[in-house]
């Protein structure tokens, strides 16, 4: 297992796009933190003049919004999709399987290394976003416990999203589909499902993966929403593993 992890780290770290995606994710998160801070300051100034009503926005929610927006999810999701997508597209998966005939260590190593890179990227982006936003007095300060809990939930959601992208890429063997399908569901499809079917089957909104994930991050019914999101992540990851184990390279 250790050798498989080292092998996967050499592979992912030797690809230029890995560092481009990570760098872009950090830059985008920091830039959005600047924009959010400026927008909050502008709205607060207008509210002070009575033109715009005051609003309630916490520092932790602001940092979370900057570090897990759709652009960042696409960038880090692409990184997750490349773990298998690039190998299938370039045919290097056969070399990997020659080096490690047992497929389970390969799959686990890719999950570990991918998640580690995503977490490090998230932590760096979080620190930078926090440094940008903490100087804005209009944002409500959180206690250390609530701030930490919110960021842990945000990190869990980000890892889960990337694992879903990872799993769909393994199942379809198409890098683009691995990125597009989760993004489409998170940004468009689930909203349409909720709007069209909530009147006929209100329970369906409660079992959608990304709606449950974002509600979990927000702290709404965390046990149920976290469970639903976790089940989706686990089922798709296991499905990806079984496909990788049983299908020819």
Secondary structure, 3 states (H helix, E strand, C coil): CHHHHHHHHHHHHCCHHHHHHHHHHHHHHHHHHHHHHHHHHHHHHHHHCCCCCCCCCEHHHHHHHHHCCHHHHHHHHHHHHHHHHHHHHHCCHHHHHHHCCCHHHHHHHHHHHHHHHHHHHHHHHHHHHHHHHCCCCCCECCCHHHHHHHHHHHHHHHHHHHHHHHHHHHHHCCHHHHHHHHHHHHHHHHHHHHHHHCCCCHHHHHHCHHHHHHHHHHCCCHHHHHHHHHHHHHHHHHHHHHHHHHCCC
